[in-house]
């Protein structure tokens, strides 16, 4: 049988809620929005069908977790689904990319944590994809992907798993295989209340106090942004730009210009928050 003949076109039908699998690691949101669930439960007929991948045994939910809970809250026993043929990994990849990228312009927008969760899912399923390929799939910057990949490697205690998550050669968006560039290990984020001198001492005795104070300011600004920006929808569009500046700053370069760029982004975010608030 040819590959073309083996393709099964998606079909839309009603499926019992209990038959839709939510436990496969396809949830790309950091947490569910209860207001969205309440709203969806009152307008189910106007919502598009949920998307599930059927592997011959199970229906894996790839898009529509809020809708599923909306059906449940409304007391429904079945939900409208678009059924596609595919594996659990197919469902994960769809959830990490095509399912949620449109939500950034319509629907429930992704937070920075949501995007980083999508990145983690994509890397786990396709670790040999380059940072750029993952970024294109998820809809974010490649610097953010590199940051998440580094976090995943640092979190595992298995050397084989670390090598799986960060292989020496990777496949780019163009399908070509290339040797991955080594990434420097990121420094841990300090608390905003951290002692400046404790941070300065990381470089040992040979350091420039002025430069290290600027380093601390930059890290503090990053920490504040990470803690506060997720609560502001307007900042979702700017978070990648902010972290791209931090992640791509050349090692050894003066931190004065970096601090200035971060302050500009923070001020722009505050203006956006005031405008949208």
Secondary structure as GFF3:
##gff-version 3
##sequence-region A 1 277
A	DSSP	alpha_helix	3	6	.	.	.	ID=ss1
A	DSSP	beta_strand	11	16	.	.	.	ID=ss2
A	DSSP	three_ten_helix	17	19	.	.	.	ID=ss3
A	DSSP	beta_strand	20	21	.	.	.	ID=ss4
A	DSSP	alpha_helix	34	41	.	.	.	ID=ss5
A	DSSP	three_ten_helix	44	46	.	.	.	ID=ss6
A	DSSP	beta_strand	50	54	.	.	.	ID=ss7
A	DSSP	beta_strand	59	63	.	.	.	ID=ss8
A	DSSP	alpha_helix	65	73	.	.	.	ID=ss9
A	DSSP	beta_strand	78	85	.	.	.	ID=ss10
A	DSSP	alpha_helix	88	96	.	.	.	ID=ss11
A	DSSP	alpha_helix	98	101	.	.	.	ID=ss12
A	DSSP	three_ten_helix	102	104	.	.	.	ID=ss13
A	DSSP	alpha_helix	112	125	.	.	.	ID=ss14
A	DSSP	alpha_helix	131	138	.	.	.	ID=ss15
A	DSSP	alpha_helix	142	155	.	.	.	ID=ss16
A	DSSP	alpha_helix	159	165	.	.	.	ID=ss17
A	DSSP	beta_strand	169	171	.	.	.	ID=ss18
A	DSSP	beta_strand	177	179	.	.	.	ID=ss19
A	DSSP	alpha_helix	196	200	.	.	.	ID=ss20
A	DSSP	three_ten_helix	201	203	.	.	.	ID=ss21
A	DSSP	alpha_helix	209	228	.	.	.	ID=ss22
A	DSSP	three_ten_helix	229	231	.	.	.	ID=ss23
A	DSSP	three_ten_helix	233	235	.	.	.	ID=ss24
A	DSSP	alpha_helix	236	248	.	.	.	ID=ss25
A	DSSP	alpha_helix	256	276	.	.	.	ID=ss26
###
